[in-house]
């Protein structure tokens, strides 16, 4: 019978049709991830534990998210209540303007910068994905904007280098750089009038 013939030939009828002299690469399926009601303001690709590829998504409503690119699932969502509370005083929420994910001696840190349109100030926050501890640094003056930040090594320890400027709208003001300890965001060094500085 036909069934006995198939069993005798050890044919695998569950695979797609192919001929013996061809080789097909496995298909990589397309997928949609990161769906939410709030628009995306920041999108970054990086890796974390065991070189797992992830996407960092920052939203207009102030939430920061880490998504797995391997399976399209959300790994972590963070919307700091401290930043929402600070933003409500000036009306509205703070949108994310930058995200970084880095491994330090204290664990994996998700670092974000928020800009509050109502108060025209920036906030910087650190979420330790290992211990779940949150640290928030609030700008003390109005019209202070974080223009860029990155993570670097200083004397063997991870630090956050932040570029800020005073945004008066009608005139350009010199930027200044800060080096902050991670994860505490304690100020280590500040350099003012860093007009030509870039990160």
Buried (B, 14 or more C-beta within 10 A) or exposed (E): EEEEEEEEEEEEEEEEEEEEEEEEEEEEEEEEBEEBEBEEBBEBEBEBEEEBEBBBBBBBBBBBBBBBBEEBEBBBEBBBEBBBEBBBEBEEBBBBBBBBBBBBEBEBBBBBBBBBBEBBBBBBBBBBBEEEBBBBBBBEEEBBBBBBBBBEEBEEEBBBBBBBBBBEEEEEEEBBBBBBBBBEBEEBEEEEEBEEBEE
